[in-house]
Amino acid sequence: MRRFLPVATSVLLLGAAGCFHHDKESDFHRQPAAKAESAFANFVKVLTREKHLHIGYIETEQIRPRNGRDLVEQHYVYNTRFQRMGFVADKGQTYRYVRDTDTEYVGNHPVAVGASVILGYVGEVETEKPR
């Protein structure tokens, strides 16, 4: 029993230490690259052009980059379950989220086209404000 006690204690301490481990690398992409000045809570629907099927949403937010430039728009793309799938930056740079912390550059597109690329839809899309 005396041999088991130190081993059990060290296992418990290691387990507790693992609970408090904080990986700053994994937080890098979760933190905003800029401070939000004002958010627009208006979501815009993304619809297929030919059958008007609803495939997702776009949320636009104005942000001020850390270096203090003028306000720019960031367009976040969500699927129909409101899971954030990626974003289209102010000049059309389009990024899809892969795994929890990584992004994948998928080209330079207008906002609606970038949303369809992020959502994996091949075809023409249009946007519509929800009623």
Secondary structure, DSSP 8 states (H G I E B T S, - for coil): -TTHHHHHHHHHHHHHHHHT---HHHHTTTS-SEEEEEEEEEEEEEEETTT--EEEEEEEEEEEETT----EEEEEEE-TT--EEEEE-TTSEEEEEETTTEEEEEEE--HHHHHHHHHT--S-EEEE---
